[in-house]
């Protein structure tokens, strides 16, 4: 009996414990997209080569300005990143994200996060993502600026 336990049951239990929860796999894939394309690509000025893989081509950010909604398409946001990269006065301290929530339902997901530069809270962001054949893509964003 001891030999059966050591030979079969313990390795099987170890195998089961090493299998990732499918939802957790999706959460990690979403977090990777957010870090690569949004945090490093946009906020830390990594540029278009980091940004584009994680964003849907039709992405729009919705901004509340003077009680009106304004839209910012992805290409305009990339142009803003390029301008900031060229600005010698732009802060070089990296931005970090603290994830408040990542909610996944099949091929749809939402992400809530806070953006920090040092000890300064800059934004609370709310993103919507879809899972396409080639992976998770950010399709829209709203935010609050502090």
KAFEN-V973805 format. One record per pair of residues at least 4 apart in sequence whose ideal C-beta (glycine too) atoms are under 8 Angstrom apart, sorted by the first residue. I is the first residue (numbers start at 1). GAP is how many residues later the second one is. Records with the same first field share a line. If there is no record, write none. Layout:
BEGIN
I->GAP, GAP
END
This chain:
BEGIN
1->4
2->4
3->4
4->4, 5
5->4, 5
6->4
7->4
8->4
9->4
10->4
11->4
12->4
13->4
14->4
15->4
20->4, 5
21->4
22->4
23->4, 81
24->4
25->4
26->4, 78, 83, 105, 110
27->4, 75, 77
28->4
29->4, 106, 107
30->4, 72, 74, 79, 81, 99, 106
31->4, 68, 71
32->4
33->4, 5, 20, 21, 96, 102, 103, 104, 105
34->4, 5, 20, 63, 65, 77, 79, 93, 104
35->4, 5, 62
36->4, 5, 14, 17, 18
37->4, 5, 13, 14, 15, 16, 17, 18, 101
38->4, 5, 13, 16, 59, 89, 100
39->4, 5, 56, 57, 58, 76
40->4, 6, 10
41->5, 6, 7, 8, 9, 10, 13, 40
42->4, 9, 35, 39
43->52, 54, 72
44->50, 51
45->36, 39, 40, 45
46->4, 5
47->4, 31, 34, 35, 38
48->4, 30, 33, 34
50->4
51->4, 23, 26, 27, 30
52->22, 26
54->82, 83, 84
55->4, 19, 82, 83
56->18, 74, 76, 81, 82, 83
57->17
58->15, 16, 81
59->14, 15, 78, 79, 80, 81, 82
60->11, 12, 13, 14, 80, 81
61->10, 11, 16, 79, 80, 81, 82
62->7, 8, 9, 78, 79, 80
63->6, 7, 8, 9, 79, 80
64->4, 5, 78
65->4, 5
72->4, 5
73->4
74->4
75->4
76->4
77->4
78->4
79->4
80->4
81->4
82->4
83->4
84->6
85->5
91->26
93->24, 25
94->23
95->20, 21, 22, 27
96->19, 20, 21
97->16, 17, 18, 19
98->15, 16, 18
99->12, 13, 14
100->12, 13, 14, 24
101->9, 10, 11
102->7, 8, 9, 10
103->6, 7, 8
104->4, 5
105->4
106->25
107->23, 24
108->20, 21, 22, 23
109->19, 20, 21, 22, 27
110->16, 17, 18, 19
111->14, 15, 16, 18
112->12, 13, 14, 15
113->11, 12, 14
114->7, 9, 10, 11
115->6, 7, 8, 9, 10
116->4, 5, 6
117->5
120->26
121->25
122->23, 24
123->20, 21, 22, 23
124->19, 20, 22
125->16, 17, 18
126->15, 16, 17
127->11, 13, 14
128->10, 11, 12, 13
129->7, 8, 9, 10
130->6, 7, 9
131->4, 5, 6
132->4, 5
END
